[in-house]
Amino acid sequence: MDSSEERWVSALRDQAARLAFPEWVPGPDDWTSLYTSFEEGGAPLTEVAVYRGHDRIHYIRFTGNELIAFWTKLVDRIAE
């Protein structure tokens, strides 16, 4: 991945974290994670987490209608 792609992916993860955890105020050691996969039954899921150093300080998992609502809001936010 080149640096422009890395910046875009990082921005997407950060926007996902800000959407999932509106009370979160990023600190200098914070980093975000955005992971999408499929459950055993084939249903999609997305996990969003914020880490401070090595400690996970926020975590949420979206499935079903909540997953659709989350991605719809995220795409709307990044399209602004």
Gaussian input, Z-matrix of N, CA and C with variables (Angstrom, degrees):
# hf/3-21g

backbone

0 1
 N
 C     1     B1
 C     2     B2     1     A1
 N     3     B3     2     A2     1     D1
 C     4     B4     3     A3     2     D2
 C     5     B5     4     A4     3     D3
 N     6     B6     5     A5     4     D4
 C     7     B7     6     A6     5     D5
 C     8     B8     7     A7     6     D6
 N     9     B9     8     A8     7     D7
 C    10    B10     9     A9     8     D8
 C    11    B11    10    A10     9     D9
 N    12    B12    11    A11    10    D10
 C    13    B13    12    A12    11    D11
 C    14    B14    13    A13    12    D12
 N    15    B15    14    A14    13    D13
 C    16    B16    15    A15    14    D14
 C    17    B17    16    A16    15    D15
 N    18    B18    17    A17    16    D16
 C    19    B19    18    A18    17    D17
 C    20    B20    19    A19    18    D18
 N    21    B21    20    A20    19    D19
 C    22    B22    21    A21    20    D20
 C    23    B23    22    A22    21    D21
 N    24    B24    23    A23    22    D22
 C    25    B25    24    A24    23    D23
 C    26    B26    25    A25    24    D24
 N    27    B27    26    A26    25    D25
 C    28    B28    27    A27    26    D26
 C    29    B29    28    A28    27    D27
 N    30    B30    29    A29    28    D28
 C    31    B31    30    A30    29    D29
 C    32    B32    31    A31    30    D30
 N    33    B33    32    A32    31    D31
 C    34    B34    33    A33    32    D32
 C    35    B35    34    A34    33    D33
 N    36    B36    35    A35    34    D34
 C    37    B37    36    A36    35    D35
 C    38    B38    37    A37    36    D36
 N    39    B39    38    A38    37    D37
 C    40    B40    39    A39    38    D38
 C    41    B41    40    A40    39    D39
 N    42    B42    41    A41    40    D40
 C    43    B43    42    A42    41    D41
 C    44    B44    43    A43    42    D42
 N    45    B45    44    A44    43    D43
 C    46    B46    45    A45    44    D44
 C    47    B47    46    A46    45    D45
 N    48    B48    47    A47    46    D46
 C    49    B49    48    A48    47    D47
 C    50    B50    49    A49    48    D48
 N    51    B51    50    A50    49    D49
 C    52    B52    51    A51    50    D50
 C    53    B53    52    A52    51    D51
 N    54    B54    53    A53    52    D52
 C    55    B55    54    A54    53    D53
 C    56    B56    55    A55    54    D54
 N    57    B57    56    A56    55    D55
 C    58    B58    57    A57    56    D56
 C    59    B59    58    A58    57    D57
 N    60    B60    59    A59    58    D58
 C    61    B61    60    A60    59    D59
 C    62    B62    61    A61    60    D60
 N    63    B63    62    A62    61    D61
 C    64    B64    63    A63    62    D62
 C    65    B65    64    A64    63    D63
 N    66    B66    65    A65    64    D64
 C    67    B67    66    A66    65    D65
 C    68    B68    67    A67    66    D66
 N    69    B69    68    A68    67    D67
 C    70    B70    69    A69    68    D68
 C    71    B71    70    A70    69    D69
 N    72    B72    71    A71    70    D70
 C    73    B73    72    A72    71    D71
 C    74    B74    73    A73    72    D72
 N    75    B75    74    A74    73    D73
 C    76    B76    75    A75    74    D74
 C    77    B77    76    A76    75    D75
 N    78    B78    77    A77    76    D76
 C    79    B79    78    A78    77    D77
 C    80    B80    79    A79    78    D78
 N    81    B81    80    A80    79    D79
 C    82    B82    81    A81    80    D80
 C    83    B83    82    A82    81    D81
 N    84    B84    83    A83    82    D82
 C    85    B85    84    A84    83    D83
 C    86    B86    85    A85    84    D84
 N    87    B87    86    A86    85    D85
 C    88    B88    87    A87    86    D86
 C    89    B89    88    A88    87    D87
 N    90    B90    89    A89    88    D88
 C    91    B91    90    A90    89    D89
 C    92    B92    91    A91    90    D90
 N    93    B93    92    A92    91    D91
 C    94    B94    93    A93    92    D92
 C    95    B95    94    A94    93    D93
 N    96    B96    95    A95    94    D94
 C    97    B97    96    A96    95    D95
 C    98    B98    97    A97    96    D96
 N    99    B99    98    A98    97    D97
 C   100   B100    99    A99    98    D98
 C   101   B101   100   A100    99    D99
 N   102   B102   101   A101   100   D100
 C   103   B103   102   A102   101   D101
 C   104   B104   103   A103   102   D102
 N   105   B105   104   A104   103   D103
 C   106   B106   105   A105   104   D104
 C   107   B107   106   A106   105   D105
 N   108   B108   107   A107   106   D106
 C   109   B109   108   A108   107   D107
 C   110   B110   109   A109   108   D108
 N   111   B111   110   A110   109   D109
 C   112   B112   111   A111   110   D110
 C   113   B113   112   A112   111   D111
 N   114   B114   113   A113   112   D112
 C   115   B115   114   A114   113   D113
 C   116   B116   115   A115   114   D114
 N   117   B117   116   A116   115   D115
 C   118   B118   117   A117   116   D116
 C   119   B119   118   A118   117   D117
 N   120   B120   119   A119   118   D118
 C   121   B121   120   A120   119   D119
 C   122   B122   121   A121   120   D120
 N   123   B123   122   A122   121   D121
 C   124   B124   123   A123   122   D122
 C   125   B125   124   A124   123   D123
 N   126   B126   125   A125   124   D124
 C   127   B127   126   A126   125   D125
 C   128   B128   127   A127   126   D126
 N   129   B129   128   A128   127   D127
 C   130   B130   129   A129   128   D128
 C   131   B131   130   A130   129   D129
 N   132   B132   131   A131   130   D130
 C   133   B133   132   A132   131   D131
 C   134   B134   133   A133   132   D132
 N   135   B135   134   A134   133   D133
 C   136   B136   135   A135   134   D134
 C   137   B137   136   A136   135   D135
 N   138   B138   137   A137   136   D136
 C   139   B139   138   A138   137   D137
 C   140   B140   139   A139   138   D138
 N   141   B141   140   A140   139   D139
 C   142   B142   141   A141   140   D140
 C   143   B143   142   A142   141   D141
 N   144   B144   143   A143   142   D142
 C   145   B145   144   A144   143   D143
 C   146   B146   145   A145   144   D144
 N   147   B147   146   A146   145   D145
 C   148   B148   147   A147   146   D146
 C   149   B149   148   A148   147   D147
 N   150   B150   149   A149   148   D148
 C   151   B151   150   A150   149   D149
 C   152   B152   151   A151   150   D150
 N   153   B153   152   A152   151   D151
 C   154   B154   153   A153   152   D152
 C   155   B155   154   A154   153   D153
 N   156   B156   155   A155   154   D154
 C   157   B157   156   A156   155   D155
 C   158   B158   157   A157   156   D156
 N   159   B159   158   A158   157   D157
 C   160   B160   159   A159   158   D158
 C   161   B161   160   A160   159   D159
 N   162   B162   161   A161   160   D160
 C   163   B163   162   A162   161   D161
 C   164   B164   163   A163   162   D162
 N   165   B165   164   A164   163   D163
 C   166   B166   165   A165   164   D164
 C   167   B167   166   A166   165   D165
 N   168   B168   167   A167   166   D166
 C   169   B169   168   A168   167   D167
 C   170   B170   169   A169   168   D168
 N   171   B171   170   A170   169   D169
 C   172   B172   171   A171   170   D170
 C   173   B173   172   A172   171   D171
 N   174   B174   173   A173   172   D172
 C   175   B175   174   A174   173   D173
 C   176   B176   175   A175   174   D174
 N   177   B177   176   A176   175   D175
 C   178   B178   177   A177   176   D176
 C   179   B179   178   A178   177   D177
 N   180   B180   179   A179   178   D178
 C   181   B181   180   A180   179   D179
 C   182   B182   181   A181   180   D180
 N   183   B183   182   A182   181   D181
 C   184   B184   183   A183   182   D182
 C   185   B185   184   A184   183   D183
 N   186   B186   185   A185   184   D184
 C   187   B187   186   A186   185   D185
 C   188   B188   187   A187   186   D186
 N   189   B189   188   A188   187   D187
 C   190   B190   189   A189   188   D188
 C   191   B191   190   A190   189   D189
 N   192   B192   191   A191   190   D190
 C   193   B193   192   A192   191   D191
 C   194   B194   193   A193   192   D192
 N   195   B195   194   A194   193   D193
 C   196   B196   195   A195   194   D194
 C   197   B197   196   A196   195   D195
 N   198   B198   197   A197   196   D196
 C   199   B199   198   A198   197   D197
 C   200   B200   199   A199   198   D198
 N   201   B201   200   A200   199   D199
 C   202   B202   201   A201   200   D200
 C   203   B203   202   A202   201   D201
 N   204   B204   203   A203   202   D202
 C   205   B205   204   A204   203   D203
 C   206   B206   205   A205   204   D204
 N   207   B207   206   A206   205   D205
 C   208   B208   207   A207   206   D206
 C   209   B209   208   A208   207   D207
 N   210   B210   209   A209   208   D208
 C   211   B211   210   A210   209   D209
 C   212   B212   211   A211   210   D210
 N   213   B213   212   A212   211   D211
 C   214   B214   213   A213   212   D212
 C   215   B215   214   A214   213   D213
 N   216   B216   215   A215   214   D214
 C   217   B217   216   A216   215   D215
 C   218   B218   217   A217   216   D216
 N   219   B219   218   A218   217   D217
 C   220   B220   219   A219   218   D218
 C   221   B221   220   A220   219   D219
 N   222   B222   221   A221   220   D220
 C   223   B223   222   A222   221   D221
 C   224   B224   223   A223   222   D222
 N   225   B225   224   A224   223   D223
 C   226   B226   225   A225   224   D224
 C   227   B227   226   A226   225   D225
 N   228   B228   227   A227   226   D226
 C   229   B229   228   A228   227   D227
 C   230   B230   229   A229   228   D228
 N   231   B231   230   A230   229   D229
 C   232   B232   231   A231   230   D230
 C   233   B233   232   A232   231   D231
 N   234   B234   233   A233   232   D232
 C   235   B235   234   A234   233   D233
 C   236   B236   235   A235   234   D234
 N   237   B237   236   A236   235   D235
 C   238   B238   237   A237   236   D236
 C   239   B239   238   A238   237   D237

   B1=1.4382
   B2=1.5309
   B3=1.3396
   B4=1.4679
   B5=1.5297
   B6=1.3136
   B7=1.4631
   B8=1.5285
   B9=1.3286
   B10=1.4670
   B11=1.5282
   B12=1.3325
   B13=1.4617
   B14=1.5205
   B15=1.3236
   B16=1.4613
   B17=1.5276
   B18=1.3192
   B19=1.4700
   B20=1.5209
   B21=1.3328
   B22=1.4570
   B23=1.5233
   B24=1.3261
   B25=1.4665
   B26=1.5185
   B27=1.3243
   B28=1.4577
   B29=1.5298
   B30=1.3246
   B31=1.4669
   B32=1.5255
   B33=1.3285
   B34=1.4610
   B35=1.5250
   B36=1.3371
   B37=1.4723
   B38=1.5232
   B39=1.3309
   B40=1.4597
   B41=1.5348
   B42=1.3234
   B43=1.4644
   B44=1.5269
   B45=1.3312
   B46=1.4678
   B47=1.5254
   B48=1.3171
   B49=1.4627
   B50=1.5225
   B51=1.3209
   B52=1.4699
   B53=1.5276
   B54=1.3269
   B55=1.4576
   B56=1.5262
   B57=1.3193
   B58=1.4640
   B59=1.5319
   B60=1.3350
   B61=1.4660
   B62=1.5239
   B63=1.3232
   B64=1.4683
   B65=1.5267
   B66=1.3227
   B67=1.4603
   B68=1.5295
   B69=1.3305
   B70=1.4675
   B71=1.5222
   B72=1.3215
   B73=1.4707
   B74=1.5315
   B75=1.3322
   B76=1.4644
   B77=1.5286
   B78=1.3274
   B79=1.4526
   B80=1.5166
   B81=1.3217
   B82=1.4676
   B83=1.5361
   B84=1.3282
   B85=1.4727
   B86=1.5217
   B87=1.3303
   B88=1.4619
   B89=1.5234
   B90=1.3258
   B91=1.4537
   B92=1.5190
   B93=1.3213
   B94=1.4567
   B95=1.5215
   B96=1.3221
   B97=1.4571
   B98=1.5234
   B99=1.3112
   B100=1.4575
   B101=1.5184
   B102=1.3452
   B103=1.4642
   B104=1.5155
   B105=1.3045
   B106=1.4572
   B107=1.5218
   B108=1.3332
   B109=1.4664
   B110=1.5252
   B111=1.3100
   B112=1.4570
   B113=1.5178
   B114=1.3434
   B115=1.4563
   B116=1.5314
   B117=1.3148
   B118=1.4681
   B119=1.5228
   B120=1.3166
   B121=1.4527
   B122=1.5132
   B123=1.3242
   B124=1.4491
   B125=1.5138
   B126=1.3362
   B127=1.4625
   B128=1.5367
   B129=1.3323
   B130=1.4650
   B131=1.5258
   B132=1.3257
   B133=1.4569
   B134=1.5158
   B135=1.3066
   B136=1.4618
   B137=1.5167
   B138=1.3331
   B139=1.4550
   B140=1.5269
   B141=1.3226
   B142=1.4560
   B143=1.5261
   B144=1.3266
   B145=1.4619
   B146=1.5224
   B147=1.3209
   B148=1.4573
   B149=1.5182
   B150=1.3066
   B151=1.4672
   B152=1.5200
   B153=1.3005
   B154=1.4631
   B155=1.5146
   B156=1.3430
   B157=1.4592
   B158=1.5193
   B159=1.3408
   B160=1.4686
   B161=1.5215
   B162=1.3302
   B163=1.4562
   B164=1.5204
   B165=1.3249
   B166=1.4619
   B167=1.5261
   B168=1.3291
   B169=1.4575
   B170=1.5260
   B171=1.3237
   B172=1.4688
   B173=1.5306
   B174=1.3339
   B175=1.4635
   B176=1.5241
   B177=1.3249
   B178=1.4652
   B179=1.5269
   B180=1.3140
   B181=1.4685
   B182=1.5222
   B183=1.3330
   B184=1.4583
   B185=1.5249
   B186=1.3218
   B187=1.4573
   B188=1.5332
   B189=1.3193
   B190=1.4608
   B191=1.5188
   B192=1.3341
   B193=1.4656
   B194=1.5215
   B195=1.3393
   B196=1.4627
   B197=1.5312
   B198=1.3251
   B199=1.4653
   B200=1.5294
   B201=1.3084
   B202=1.4690
   B203=1.5259
   B204=1.3286
   B205=1.4610
   B206=1.5298
   B207=1.3293
   B208=1.4595
   B209=1.5302
   B210=1.3417
   B211=1.4626
   B212=1.5332
   B213=1.3193
   B214=1.4567
   B215=1.5236
   B216=1.3401
   B217=1.4617
   B218=1.5212
   B219=1.3331
   B220=1.4606
   B221=1.5318
   B222=1.3083
   B223=1.4637
   B224=1.5294
   B225=1.3305
   B226=1.4725
   B227=1.5236
   B228=1.3270
   B229=1.4641
   B230=1.5301
   B231=1.3262
   B232=1.4677
   B233=1.5277
   B234=1.3306
   B235=1.4700
   B236=1.5271
   B237=1.3384
   B238=1.4737
   B239=1.5092
   A1=107.94
   A2=116.70
   A3=118.59
   A4=109.75
   A5=116.25
   A6=120.67
   A7=112.79
   A8=118.42
   A9=119.49
   A10=110.57
   A11=117.63
   A12=120.63
   A13=110.85
   A14=117.18
   A15=121.19
   A16=110.71
   A17=117.33
   A18=120.60
   A19=110.75
   A20=117.58
   A21=121.46
   A22=110.22
   A23=117.78
   A24=121.90
   A25=110.40
   A26=117.67
   A27=121.76
   A28=110.63
   A29=117.12
   A30=121.19
   A31=110.90
   A32=118.05
   A33=121.66
   A34=110.39
   A35=117.19
   A36=120.55
   A37=110.90
   A38=116.73
   A39=120.40
   A40=111.52
   A41=117.21
   A42=120.30
   A43=110.90
   A44=116.83
   A45=120.39
   A46=110.38
   A47=117.01
   A48=120.84
   A49=110.89
   A50=117.16
   A51=119.61
   A52=111.06
   A53=117.07
   A54=121.16
   A55=110.49
   A56=117.11
   A57=121.45
   A58=112.65
   A59=116.58
   A60=121.33
   A61=109.39
   A62=118.01
   A63=120.11
   A64=113.90
   A65=117.94
   A66=120.91
   A67=112.70
   A68=117.51
   A69=122.36
   A70=110.78
   A71=114.59
   A72=121.51
   A73=105.93
   A74=118.24
   A75=120.28
   A76=112.50
   A77=114.68
   A78=121.67
   A79=110.08
   A80=117.40
   A81=120.41
   A82=114.14
   A83=117.73
   A84=121.09
   A85=112.53
   A86=117.96
   A87=121.33
   A88=111.05
   A89=114.91
   A90=120.89
   A91=107.77
   A92=115.92
   A93=121.29
   A94=111.56
   A95=113.71
   A96=121.20
   A97=108.76
   A98=116.29
   A99=123.57
   A100=106.32
   A101=116.06
   A102=120.82
   A103=108.77
   A104=117.20
   A105=122.32
   A106=108.78
   A107=115.57
   A108=121.30
   A109=108.08
   A110=116.12
   A111=121.31
   A112=110.06
   A113=115.97
   A114=121.50
   A115=108.57
   A116=116.05
   A117=120.16
   A118=112.57
   A119=118.47
   A120=121.81
   A121=114.00
   A122=117.30
   A123=121.56
   A124=114.88
   A125=117.43
   A126=120.32
   A127=109.96
   A128=117.34
   A129=119.54
   A130=111.77
   A131=115.03
   A132=121.78
   A133=108.71
   A134=115.54
   A135=121.89
   A136=107.85
   A137=115.61
   A138=122.03
   A139=108.31
   A140=115.40
   A141=121.81
   A142=106.81
   A143=116.24
   A144=120.52
   A145=110.09
   A146=114.14
   A147=121.83
   A148=106.88
   A149=115.20
   A150=121.69
   A151=108.82
   A152=114.62
   A153=121.32
   A154=105.04
   A155=113.75
   A156=117.90
   A157=108.59
   A158=116.77
   A159=121.71
   A160=113.04
   A161=117.80
   A162=121.67
   A163=111.37
   A164=115.67
   A165=119.75
   A166=107.68
   A167=117.02
   A168=120.75
   A169=113.00
   A170=117.92
   A171=122.64
   A172=107.90
   A173=115.27
   A174=120.24
   A175=108.47
   A176=115.59
   A177=121.11
   A178=108.37
   A179=114.37
   A180=121.58
   A181=107.52
   A182=116.54
   A183=121.81
   A184=109.85
   A185=115.73
   A186=122.74
   A187=108.19
   A188=115.83
   A189=121.10
   A190=113.57
   A191=115.06
   A192=120.70
   A193=111.96
   A194=117.83
   A195=120.77
   A196=110.62
   A197=116.70
   A198=121.53
   A199=110.31
   A200=116.29
   A201=120.61
   A202=110.18
   A203=117.24
   A204=121.03
   A205=110.91
   A206=117.26
   A207=121.06
   A208=110.94
   A209=117.36
   A210=120.34
   A211=111.65
   A212=117.49
   A213=120.29
   A214=110.41
   A215=117.27
   A216=121.21
   A217=111.25
   A218=117.22
   A219=120.61
   A220=111.02
   A221=117.21
   A222=120.85
   A223=110.10
   A224=117.12
   A225=119.89
   A226=110.41
   A227=116.90
   A228=121.01
   A229=111.48
   A230=117.71
   A231=119.39
   A232=111.88
   A233=116.85
   A234=120.69
   A235=112.05
   A236=117.93
   A237=120.80
   A238=111.20
   D1=132.62
   D2=178.11
   D3=-82.50
   D4=172.59
   D5=-172.53
   D6=-63.75
   D7=-33.72
   D8=178.88
   D9=-68.83
   D10=-38.54
   D11=175.98
   D12=-66.12
   D13=-40.84
   D14=178.75
   D15=-62.04
   D16=-41.40
   D17=178.29
   D18=-64.59
   D19=-40.37
   D20=179.90
   D21=-64.66
   D22=-45.88
   D23=179.39
   D24=-63.48
   D25=-42.51
   D26=177.79
   D27=-61.30
   D28=-43.03
   D29=178.55
   D30=-64.10
   D31=-39.18
   D32=177.54
   D33=-63.08
   D34=-45.87
   D35=178.14
   D36=-60.61
   D37=-43.70
   D38=-179.35
   D39=-64.52
   D40=-41.69
   D41=177.83
   D42=-64.95
   D43=-38.70
   D44=177.50
   D45=-62.38
   D46=-42.17
   D47=179.57
   D48=-66.71
   D49=-41.88
   D50=179.12
   D51=-64.48
   D52=-35.98
   D53=177.41
   D54=-69.60
   D55=-44.54
   D56=-176.94
   D57=-72.07
   D58=-32.22
   D59=-175.71
   D60=-130.15
   D61=74.89
   D62=-175.20
   D63=-60.89
   D64=-21.97
   D65=179.65
   D66=-82.39
   D67=-10.27
   D68=-177.36
   D69=-70.56
   D70=130.05
   D71=173.70
   D72=-112.86
   D73=112.64
   D74=-176.19
   D75=-58.84
   D76=135.07
   D77=174.71
   D78=-105.70
   D79=170.67
   D80=-176.05
   D81=-65.58
   D82=-23.99
   D83=-179.79
   D84=-101.32
   D85=7.50
   D86=-177.13
   D87=-82.66
   D88=145.48
   D89=171.84
   D90=-145.02
   D91=154.12
   D92=-172.34
   D93=-113.88
   D94=156.33
   D95=178.84
   D96=-133.75
   D97=136.54
   D98=176.49
   D99=-133.69
   D100=119.17
   D101=-174.21
   D102=-133.58
   D103=128.43
   D104=176.74
   D105=-123.47
   D106=134.31
   D107=178.96
   D108=-152.71
   D109=-160.38
   D110=-179.66
   D111=-127.98
   D112=139.75
   D113=175.92
   D114=-71.59
   D115=171.65
   D116=-178.59
   D117=-55.86
   D118=-35.84
   D119=180.00
   D120=-79.84
   D121=-0.18
   D122=178.17
   D123=96.27
   D124=-3.09
   D125=179.83
   D126=-76.50
   D127=138.80
   D128=179.68
   D129=-71.82
   D130=153.48
   D131=174.63
   D132=-145.72
   D133=151.37
   D134=176.60
   D135=-130.45
   D136=135.04
   D137=176.99
   D138=-117.62
   D139=134.44
   D140=177.02
   D141=-122.00
   D142=133.79
   D143=179.38
   D144=-141.77
   D145=154.16
   D146=172.33
   D147=-124.20
   D148=131.86
   D149=178.39
   D150=-114.82
   D151=143.90
   D152=171.33
   D153=-116.46
   D154=105.05
   D155=-171.58
   D156=65.74
   D157=-117.28
   D158=178.91
   D159=-101.26
   D160=-2.84
   D161=-175.53
   D162=-98.06
   D163=129.45
   D164=175.81
   D165=-79.42
   D166=118.65
   D167=-177.05
   D168=-103.27
   D169=-18.29
   D170=176.29
   D171=-144.49
   D172=143.26
   D173=178.22
   D174=-155.95
   D175=137.90
   D176=173.16
   D177=-149.60
   D178=150.28
   D179=179.48
   D180=-124.92
   D181=130.38
   D182=179.55
   D183=-112.14
   D184=136.12
   D185=173.91
   D186=-141.90
   D187=167.11
   D188=174.11
   D189=56.74
   D190=-137.98
   D191=-178.00
   D192=-63.74
   D193=-32.66
   D194=177.93
   D195=-64.54
   D196=-35.67
   D197=177.51
   D198=-64.51
   D199=-45.73
   D200=179.82
   D201=-62.45
   D202=-44.49
   D203=-179.91
   D204=-64.01
   D205=-42.15
   D206=179.77
   D207=-61.05
   D208=-50.27
   D209=-177.70
   D210=-67.48
   D211=-33.84
   D212=176.85
   D213=-63.38
   D214=-46.09
   D215=177.69
   D216=-64.57
   D217=-40.54
   D218=-179.07
   D219=-64.46
   D220=-46.24
   D221=179.83
   D222=-64.40
   D223=-41.56
   D224=177.06
   D225=-60.60
   D226=-41.22
   D227=-177.99
   D228=-65.85
   D229=-43.69
   D230=-177.50
   D231=-77.18
   D232=-17.41
   D233=179.12
   D234=-83.43
   D235=-11.08
   D236=-178.07
   D237=-65.03

